[in-house]
Amino acid sequence: MDYFSYKDGQLWAENVPVRQIAEQVGTPVYIYSRATFLDHLQKVQNAYSDIDTTICYSIKACGNINILKFMAQAGSGFDIVSGGELFRAMQSGADPSKIVYAGVGKTDGEITDALKAGIAYFNIESENELENLICLAQQQGVKAKAALRVNPDIDYKTHKYTATGQKETKFGVDIERAKQVFVKYGKNKWVKLCAIHVHLGSGGKTIDPYVTAVETILPLIEDLRTSGYDIEMLDLGGGYGADYESNSVPSAADYASGLVPLLKGKNLELILEPGKSICANAGIMVSRVLYTKQSGAKKFVIVDAGMNDLMRPCLYQAFHFIWPTNVSGNLVPTKRAKDIELLGTEVVDIVGPICEPADFLAKDRAMAPVRRGDLIAAFTAGAYGFTMSSNYNARGRAAEVLVDGDTFTVIRKRETYEDQIALEK
């Protein structure tokens, strides 16, 4: 569930009308619901409460420091993939013992900073990286823990750009090679290789691949333990689906129902790295209609948000439900779906102002009619929305707003032209 709903035809974020935010802050604007973030986090925490589990929210999905602060206060750890994300986590008051660090290209500086911070685990993607971590840990005189990322070679049935768990990928090592890595490095003095990390990809819609991954990895863990290696943790990564369409993915409880029975009694700490499943439906992006245009048989709705603001549709061909923030009668949507059937809709392309043919939010989409000045909302935009935005075409990035009950706060100001050139002076 989330806390965005229509009341008398008007879209509200928790107890604040979206139109009120847009009028005061301007558009485009990302609007987040604090209650939705915390509700989704708590559901994951509750679902896995029967086993030793640490939830490490994935900062790359939505990393505003004001959001990270209340997530940390609610008990969340963090999954990071860069030095910048480590900095954000530490500035938010995160517990470093609940931070895991993934990514295939960690620099020496980034690794050194993470060693000094005392993070929980480095997720190791290659033997070369592990050798470098050992060298840097020795130089710093700091001992560290590491999880070897293993590819179970499972087809995740997702977009080719977001599938990461098969053999021929830049991430991790083949399951057949994993034991060789432990034989070579598993008794190192400086880096304790004591965990397995698995990440299948992003955007999954069934629990089956995760169940298969655990069933595939558990025999490896038992084999390693039998061979004398202390395996204390299994990190199952993230990628858990979000409801871009209403009720289209398993719940946290659904995932747990398949995974907890497999892991109970295995003496393993479980780490989960949810990102979009927590934050996607916690955010919307609101834009204003600039013009409508008829070109042949095609009708265009031109808005003030473009691919620089929300890249997912043009990059991944991703679906976001898009609807006006103010509608009447039967045009109030009862669900979010690609093929919504309501009398009075019209099929349009929703496009932005960027000078690129790829600049679109939706194509051939049925939507309630709009005219110049109307507001529209792209739903399920909390994940990889603002974090992937850019200044392309010298456009300032959107403002970010956090709603908490009946109040809202600007948690990132809209960029000005001066902001954009400040580092060039």
Secondary structure, DSSP 8 states (H G I E B T S, - for coil): --SEEEETTEEEETTEEHHHHHHHH-SSEEEEEHHHHHHHHHHHHHHTTTS-EEEEEEGGGS--HHHHHHHHHTT-EEEE-SHHHHHHHHHTT--GGGEEE--TT--HHHHHHHHHHT-SEEEE--HHHHHHHHHHHHHHT--EEEEEEEE------S-TTSB--SSSSSSSEEHHHHHHHHHHHTT-SSEEEEEEE---BS----SHHHHHHHHHHHHHHHHHHHTT----EEE--------SSTT-S--HHHHHHHHHHHHTTS--EEEE--SHHHHGGGEEEEEEEEEEEEETTEEEEEES--TTT--HHHHH-----EEESB--GGGS-SS--TT---TT-EEEEEE-SSSSTT-EEEEEEEE----TT-EEEESS-SSSSGGG---GGG----EEEEEETTEEEEEE----HHHHHGGG-
